[in-house]
């Protein structure tokens, strides 16, 4: 048989369909190319451009796709899967530029079914071939499925690198999804990462990687509420008195704060986070973390901010902020206190403190962190992309406010 010429001709379409049938039946790309009489390089190029990702990955691992087992029928569920004949009609309709409604009418299916089928099983070049689509669909339906973080060691290494930098599984999943919006094999969900961390047979991540989580737990635990004491601040502003503009984050300059504790009775680190940009400031408290020390550190750090970025501060009812009156006077900034047993009222700060535990591990003696160390940690956290900021970093968001005060 002579090499194929004129890819758009009817004869070449039939030959390429035969080529795809041979590869999907288990033949190598080279053997299938020899069978239909096309050059090996041309065959590889056509395969690379036309085959869905699932088939290319499988071909690269073993040199033959074989015939995957059909999916078992689910009891009590009425659903007719597309057959190879249906997909042949769809491929013909796509080549003839039929509408999805016309193709659906030809095989008795909804246009939306045809739309999803073409989008799911077309090749990188946008072409749709019935044989390849059917093989990809059958491969996708196989059970049991190979766990993604077993099959993709390169993906595991990327996840490990990011987690070593303090990234959460949810952030990693978001970044992977934005990097590979159309290639499902290049991404995983955050739940998949957690399963690989908590169930070692479910992936190839390092066994000690759970230590990089903010909780450092080797297994999941049920959520329990922490007991908190009532606030002694009878005359202070309550959170119910806070302006409504604070809640919707529309106006920048409203902060939340708390202390991150080290070993029992030891050194603490103060944390301040701006609600709209999530920008974080760490307060160095090398000695005591009493009310005078916390107030002095806060005034020292926040006085460097422009006035329009010092609108309010929200704190819990800990005694470390007993000198809130001095803070209000020196910074010209009202201080509001949360209700008892309501840490979610400072949710932004609570989340930030969890992220900081990557560096300020629970039970660690925080006195070993100098002011320069805390600045580096804050810079790392402020350079971390945030989904809530459309993947901007807090540093970028704050810089926009500083360079364009009118935006505030």
C-alpha positions in Angstrom: 0.0 0.0 0.0 1.3 3.4 -0.9 1.8 6.1 1.7 -1.3 8.2 2.3 -1.4 11.7 0.7 -4.2 14.2 0.9 -5.3 13.9 4.5 -8.6 15.5 3.7 -9.7 12.9 1.1 -12.3 10.2 1.9 -9.7 7.4 1.3 -7.2 9.0 3.8 -9.9 9.4 6.4 -10.8 5.7 6.1 -7.1 4.8 6.4 -6.6 6.9 9.4 -9.6 5.4 11.0 -8.1 2.0 10.4 -4.8 3.2 11.9 -6.6 4.3 15.1 -8.5 0.9 15.2 -5.2 -1.0 15.1 -3.6 1.1 17.8 -6.7 0.8 20.1 -6.7 -2.9 19.5 -3.2 -3.2 20.9 -0.8 -2.6 18.0 2.0 -0.1 18.4 1.9 3.1 16.5 4.8 2.0 14.3 3.2 -1.3 13.5 -0.2 0.3 12.7 1.6 2.8 10.5 3.3 0.0 8.5 0.0 -1.8 8.2 -1.8 1.2 6.5 1.3 2.3 4.6 2.1 5.7 6.1 5.5 6.9 7.3 6.2 6.3 10.9 6.9 10.0 11.7 3.6 11.0 10.1 1.8 8.4 12.1 3.3 9.5 15.4 2.4 13.1 14.5 -1.2 12.2 13.7 -1.4 10.2 17.0 0.0 13.0 19.0 -2.4 15.5 17.6 -5.6 13.4 17.5 -5.5 11.1 20.5 -7.1 12.1 23.8 -4.7 12.5 26.7 -5.8 9.2 28.5 -4.8 7.1 25.5 -1.5 8.8 24.9 -0.5 8.3 28.6 -1.5 4.7 28.4 0.3 4.1 25.2 3.5 5.7 26.6 3.5 3.3 29.6 3.1 0.0 27.9 3.2 0.1 24.1 -0.4 -1.1 23.5 -3.8 0.0 24.7 -5.4 -3.4 24.6 -9.1 -3.8 25.2 -10.2 -2.4 28.6 -13.0 -4.1 30.4 -16.5 -2.7 30.0 -18.0 -0.8 32.9 -20.4 -2.9 35.0 -24.0 -2.0 34.8 -25.3 -0.2 37.9 -28.4 -1.7 39.3 -31.5 0.5 39.2 -29.9 3.1 37.0 -31.2 3.5 33.5 -28.6 5.1 31.3 -27.6 4.1 27.7 -23.9 4.7 27.2 -22.8 5.8 23.7 -21.7 2.9 21.6 -18.9 2.7 19.1 -21.5 3.0 16.3 -22.9 6.2 17.9 -19.4 7.7 18.1 -18.8 6.8 14.4 -21.9 8.8 13.5 -20.8 11.7 15.7 -17.3 11.6 14.0 -19.0 11.7 10.6 -21.3 14.5 11.6 -18.4 16.5 12.9 -16.5 16.1 9.7 -19.6 17.2 7.7 -20.0 20.2 10.0 -23.5 19.1 11.2 -24.9 20.9 14.3 -25.0 19.0 17.6 -28.8 19.0 17.3 -28.6 17.3 13.9 -26.1 14.7 15.1 -28.2 14.1 18.2 -31.3 13.5 16.1 -29.4 11.0 14.0 -28.5 8.8 17.0 -31.5 9.6 19.2 -29.6 11.6 21.9 -29.7 15.1 23.3 -27.5 17.8 21.7 -26.0 18.4 25.1 -24.8 14.8 25.2 -23.1 15.3 21.8 -21.5 18.6 23.0 -20.1 17.0 26.1 -18.9 13.9 24.2 -17.0 15.9 21.6 -15.5 18.2 24.3 -14.4 15.3 26.4 -12.9 13.0 23.7 -11.5 15.3 21.1 -7.8 15.5 20.4 -5.4 18.4 21.1 -5.9 19.6 17.6 -9.7 19.7 18.0 -10.3 16.7 15.8 -12.8 13.9 16.8 -12.4 10.3 15.8 -15.0 7.7 16.8 -12.5 4.9 17.4 -10.3 7.0 19.6 -13.2 8.5 21.5 -14.7 5.1 22.2 -11.3 3.7 23.5 -10.8 6.8 25.7 -14.3 6.6 27.1 -13.8 2.9 27.9 -10.4 3.5 29.5 -11.9 6.3 31.6 -14.7 4.0 32.8 -12.4 1.2 33.9 -12.6 0.0 37.5 -10.6 0.0 39.7 -8.9 3.2 38.6 -5.2 3.8 39.2 -4.7 6.4 41.8 -3.5 9.6 40.3 -0.6 10.1 42.7 0.6 6.6 42.1 0.6 7.0 38.3 2.2 10.4 38.2 5.5 10.6 40.2 6.4 13.9 38.6 3.2 15.4 39.9 4.0 14.0 43.4 7.4 15.8 43.4 5.8 19.1 42.5 3.2 18.7 45.3 6.0 17.9 47.8 8.0 21.0 46.7 5.0 23.3 47.2 4.1 21.7 50.5 7.6 22.2 51.7 7.1 25.9 51.0 4.0 25.9 53.2 1.3 25.7 50.5 -1.9 24.0 51.5 -3.4 21.1 49.5 -6.4 23.3 48.5 -4.0 26.0 47.1 -2.0 23.4 45.3 -5.1 22.0 43.7 -6.2 25.5 42.6 -2.8 26.3 41.0 -2.8 22.9 39.2 -6.3 23.5 37.9 -5.4 26.9 36.5 -2.2 25.6 35.0 -4.0 22.7 33.2 -7.6 23.7 32.7 -8.1 21.3 29.8 -5.8 18.4 30.9 -7.3 16.5 33.7 -4.3 14.2 34.1 -2.2 17.2 35.1 -4.1 18.0 38.2 -5.6 16.6 41.4 -8.1 17.7 43.9 -7.2 18.8 47.4 -9.0 15.7 48.8 -6.8 13.5 46.7 -3.7 15.1 48.3 -5.2 14.6 51.8 -5.9 11.0 51.1 -2.4 10.4 49.9 -1.1 12.0 53.1 -3.4 10.2 55.5 -3.6 6.8 53.7 -0.1 5.9 52.5 -1.4 3.2 50.1 -3.3 6.0 48.2 -0.3 7.8 46.7 3.5 8.2 46.4 4.0 11.3 48.5 6.6 11.3 51.2 5.4 9.6 54.4 6.5 12.5 56.5 4.8 15.2 54.4 1.8 15.5 56.7 4.2 17.5 59.0 4.0 20.3 56.5 0.2 20.7 57.1 -0.8 23.6 59.4 -2.2 21.0 61.8 0.8 18.6 61.5 -1.6 15.7 62.1 -0.9 12.2 60.7 -4.6 11.5 60.6 -7.9 13.3 60.5 -9.5 14.3 63.7 -13.1 15.4 64.5 -13.5 19.2 65.0 -13.9 20.3 68.6 -14.5 23.8 69.9 -11.9 25.3 72.2 -12.9 26.7 75.5 -12.3 30.4 76.0 -12.7 32.7 79.0 -15.0 35.7 79.0 -13.5 39.2 78.2 -12.9 41.6 81.1 -13.4 44.6 78.8 -16.8 45.9 79.8 -16.3 49.4 78.3 -14.6 48.4 75.1 -16.2 48.5 71.7 -18.0 45.3 70.8 -17.9 43.7 67.4 -21.6 44.5 67.0 -20.7 48.2 67.0 -18.2 47.7 64.2 -19.2 49.5 60.9 -20.9 47.4 58.3 -18.2 48.3 55.7 -15.8 46.1 57.6 -17.8 42.9 57.1 -17.9 43.1 53.2 -14.2 43.9 52.9 -15.0 46.7 50.4 -12.9 49.2 52.3 -9.3 48.4 53.1 -7.5 49.2 56.3 -9.5 47.0 58.7 -7.3 44.5 60.6 -7.7 41.4 62.7 -5.1 40.3 65.3 -4.2 37.6 67.8 -1.2 36.0 69.4 0.5 32.8 68.2 1.7 30.9 71.3 4.9 28.8 71.6 5.8 26.5 74.5 3.6 26.8 77.6 4.3 30.2 79.3 7.0 31.0 76.7 7.4 33.6 74.0 4.5 34.5 71.7 4.3 36.2 68.3 1.7 38.8 67.5 -0.2 38.5 64.2 -2.0 41.3 62.3 -3.8 40.6 59.0 -5.6 43.2 56.8 -9.0 41.9 55.9 -9.3 42.9 52.2 -5.7 42.1 51.1 -4.8 39.4 53.6 -1.5 41.2 54.1 0.2 40.0 57.3 2.4 41.8 59.9 4.2 39.9 62.6 4.9 41.5 66.0 8.2 40.5 67.6 7.7 40.0 71.3 11.1 38.7 72.5 10.4 39.0 76.2 6.9 39.2 77.7 3.6 39.3 75.8 1.7 41.4 78.4 -0.6 44.2 77.5 2.2 46.9 77.6 4.5 44.9 75.3 1.8 44.0 72.8 0.6 47.6 72.6 4.1 49.0 72.1 5.0 46.5 69.4 1.7 47.1 67.6 2.1 50.9 67.7 5.7 50.6 66.4 4.7 48.4 63.4 1.4 50.0 62.4 2.5 53.6 62.7 4.5 53.0 59.5 1.2 52.5 57.6 -0.5 55.4 56.0 -3.6 56.7 57.8 -6.1 55.3 55.3 -4.8 51.8 56.0 -5.5 52.2 59.8 -9.3 52.1 59.9 -9.9 49.5 62.7 -8.6 46.5 64.6 -10.6 43.5 65.8 -9.2 41.3 68.5 -10.4 38.5 70.8 -11.0 38.9 74.5 -7.4 38.1 75.7 -5.8 40.1 78.4 -2.8 40.9 76.2 -4.8 43.8 74.7 -5.8 45.4 78.0 -4.0 48.6 76.8 -6.4 49.0 73.9 -7.0 52.5 75.0 -3.4 53.4 74.3 -3.5 51.8 70.9 -6.7 53.7 70.0 -5.1 57.0 71.0 -1.7 56.6 69.4 -2.9 55.1 66.1 -6.2 57.0 65.9 -7.8 53.6 65.2 -10.8 52.0 67.1 -10.4 48.5 68.6 -13.3 46.1 68.6 -13.6 42.9 70.6 -15.2 39.7 69.5 -18.0 38.0 71.4 -17.0 35.2 73.8 -16.3 31.8 72.2 -16.6 33.2 68.7 -13.2 32.9 67.0 -15.0 32.8 63.5 -15.6 36.6 64.0 -11.9 37.0 63.3 -11.9 34.2 60.6 -9.2 35.9 58.4 -6.8 36.0 61.3 -7.6 32.5 62.4 -6.8 31.2 58.9 -3.6 33.2 58.8 -2.4 31.8 62.1 -3.0 28.3 60.8 -0.8 29.1 57.8 1.9 30.5 60.0 2.1 27.3 61.9 4.2 26.0 58.9 7.0 28.1 60.3 5.9 28.7 63.9 5.2 25.1 64.8 3.1 24.3 67.8 5.2 23.5 70.9 8.2 25.3 69.5 10.2 27.8 71.6 9.5 31.0 69.6 12.3 32.9 71.3 14.6 31.5 68.7 12.9 33.7 66.0 14.5 37.1 65.7 12.7 40.2 64.3 14.5 39.5 61.0 13.3 35.9 61.0 9.7 37.1 61.5 10.0 39.6 58.6 11.2 36.8 56.3 8.3 34.6 57.4 5.8 37.4 56.8 7.3 38.1 53.4 7.0 34.4 52.4 3.3 34.4 53.5 2.6 37.7 51.8 4.2 36.3 48.5 1.8 33.3 48.6 -1.0 33.5 45.9 -4.5 33.5 47.3 -7.6 32.2 45.6 -9.6 34.8 47.4 -7.6 37.5 45.6 -7.9 35.9 42.2 -4.4 34.3 42.7 -2.8 37.7 43.5 -0.5 37.8 46.5 -1.2 39.9 49.5 1.9 41.9 48.8 0.7 42.8 45.3 -2.7 43.7 46.6 -1.3 46.0 49.3 1.1 47.6 46.9 -1.8 48.6 44.7 -3.4 50.3 47.7 -0.1 52.1 48.5 0.6 53.3 45.0 -3.0 54.2 44.3 -4.6 55.6 47.5 -7.7 56.6 45.5 -8.5 52.9 45.1 -8.8 52.6 48.8 
